[in-house]
């Protein structure tokens, strides 16, 4: 299979999945990032809250507590490396390329101004899963609806 045929096949997969299409409306998120995120999330019911998604990918900070010592470290990096890498690449794109009218970029540039570009490039992927879990919670229209309690 040639690269062009593979590219067409991946784009077709993204067009078929409503969740991937919604994620691609976010600046910096393309076909590969959206498909990687959607395939890693799979069933959103596994997560009690949107904060659990970031922890699932190892994007939450390490904590060390002993006695009076309370240290918050770097991200834990426990979880799916591929998703973490894809989100990091999307963060790099949104921070370095011209994107107009994006609240995410405004927020990330504010973090970059306060803490530096490297921390902003890690902070964006850490907050992105909790922001976009709602996009992945959408069920296909063909599935039966769940009865309300």
PLY file of the C-alpha trace (Angstrom):
ply
format ascii 1.0
element vertex 149
property float x
property float y
property float z
element edge 148
property int vertex1
property int vertex2
end_header
0.00 0.00 0.00
1.43 3.38 -0.96
1.62 6.40 1.36
-1.05 8.22 -0.63
-3.45 5.27 -0.38
-2.77 4.95 3.34
-3.38 8.67 3.84
-6.71 8.43 1.98
-7.75 5.41 4.07
-6.92 7.15 7.38
-8.85 10.27 6.33
-11.83 8.13 5.38
-11.75 6.47 8.81
-11.75 9.88 10.48
-14.64 11.09 8.32
-16.76 8.08 9.31
-16.30 8.59 13.05
-18.37 11.46 14.44
-16.19 11.71 17.56
-13.03 12.12 15.47
-14.70 14.74 13.28
-15.67 16.79 16.34
-12.16 16.60 17.76
-10.70 17.78 14.45
-12.60 21.06 14.83
-10.10 21.92 17.60
-7.15 23.92 16.23
-3.99 21.82 16.05
-5.86 18.50 16.14
-5.71 16.64 12.86
-6.68 13.22 11.59
-4.00 11.22 13.41
-4.40 12.95 16.77
-8.19 12.62 16.73
-8.15 8.95 15.72
-5.45 8.17 18.30
-7.42 9.89 21.07
-10.76 8.31 20.10
-9.30 4.81 19.84
-7.57 5.15 23.21
-10.71 6.44 24.95
-12.96 3.78 23.37
-15.77 3.66 25.96
-16.23 6.89 27.90
-18.22 5.09 30.60
-14.93 3.70 31.95
-14.09 7.10 33.40
-15.96 8.48 36.39
-15.01 12.06 35.52
-13.17 13.95 32.82
-10.16 14.37 35.14
-9.64 10.60 35.10
-8.84 10.74 31.37
-5.69 12.80 31.89
-4.58 10.41 34.61
-5.21 7.45 32.29
-2.67 8.87 29.83
-0.11 9.79 32.52
-0.67 13.53 32.23
-1.19 14.25 35.92
1.65 15.39 38.18
3.45 13.05 40.56
2.86 13.68 44.26
5.30 13.03 47.07
4.00 13.47 50.60
5.78 12.51 53.78
5.26 14.22 57.10
5.34 17.94 56.46
6.84 17.53 52.99
4.45 17.97 50.08
6.08 17.93 46.65
4.27 18.11 43.31
6.51 16.84 40.54
6.42 16.45 36.78
3.84 14.41 34.88
3.78 10.74 35.82
4.10 9.36 32.24
2.19 6.24 33.25
-0.18 5.34 30.46
-0.39 5.29 26.69
2.79 6.80 25.22
1.28 7.12 21.73
-1.63 9.26 22.89
0.64 11.40 25.05
2.97 11.95 22.08
0.09 12.81 19.74
-1.31 15.33 22.22
2.16 16.85 22.71
2.50 17.27 18.93
-0.93 18.95 18.75
0.12 21.29 21.56
3.28 22.19 19.70
1.26 22.98 16.57
-1.26 25.17 18.38
1.50 27.08 20.20
3.81 27.67 17.25
1.51 28.07 14.23
-0.79 31.04 13.62
-4.29 30.15 14.81
-6.90 32.89 15.14
-9.78 33.02 17.57
-8.85 30.01 19.67
-9.53 30.13 23.40
-7.22 27.13 23.86
-4.34 28.98 22.22
-5.00 32.09 24.31
-4.94 29.99 27.48
-1.79 28.10 26.40
0.03 31.33 25.51
-0.87 32.71 28.94
0.69 29.63 30.53
3.74 30.04 28.28
4.11 33.66 29.36
3.94 32.76 33.07
5.83 29.45 33.16
7.64 29.06 29.85
6.99 27.38 26.52
8.05 23.88 27.61
5.60 23.83 30.50
2.84 25.20 28.28
3.51 22.45 25.75
2.93 19.90 28.52
0.05 21.78 30.18
-2.04 21.83 27.00
-2.08 18.01 26.58
-2.81 17.64 30.29
-5.95 19.78 30.03
-7.06 18.70 26.54
-8.46 15.24 27.45
-10.76 16.65 30.12
-11.96 19.32 27.69
-12.65 16.89 24.85
-14.11 13.90 26.67
-17.52 15.37 25.90
-16.81 14.99 22.18
-16.02 11.32 22.67
-19.10 10.71 24.81
-21.30 11.08 21.75
-22.88 7.83 20.78
-23.49 6.89 17.15
-27.06 7.52 16.05
-27.61 3.83 15.22
-27.12 2.60 18.80
-30.17 2.19 21.04
-30.73 4.85 23.65
-30.18 4.04 27.28
-33.21 4.26 29.57
-33.08 7.09 32.11
-33.24 6.33 35.80
0 1
1 2
2 3
3 4
4 5
5 6
6 7
7 8
8 9
9 10
10 11
11 12
12 13
13 14
14 15
15 16
16 17
17 18
18 19
19 20
20 21
21 22
22 23
23 24
24 25
25 26
26 27
27 28
28 29
29 30
30 31
31 32
32 33
33 34
34 35
35 36
36 37
37 38
38 39
39 40
40 41
41 42
42 43
43 44
44 45
45 46
46 47
47 48
48 49
49 50
50 51
51 52
52 53
53 54
54 55
55 56
56 57
57 58
58 59
59 60
60 61
61 62
62 63
63 64
64 65
65 66
66 67
67 68
68 69
69 70
70 71
71 72
72 73
73 74
74 75
75 76
76 77
77 78
78 79
79 80
80 81
81 82
82 83
83 84
84 85
85 86
86 87
87 88
88 89
89 90
90 91
91 92
92 93
93 94
94 95
95 96
96 97
97 98
98 99
99 100
100 101
101 102
102 103
103 104
104 105
105 106
106 107
107 108
108 109
109 110
110 111
111 112
112 113
113 114
114 115
115 116
116 117
117 118
118 119
119 120
120 121
121 122
122 123
123 124
124 125
125 126
126 127
127 128
128 129
129 130
130 131
131 132
132 133
133 134
134 135
135 136
136 137
137 138
138 139
139 140
140 141
141 142
142 143
143 144
144 145
145 146
146 147
147 148
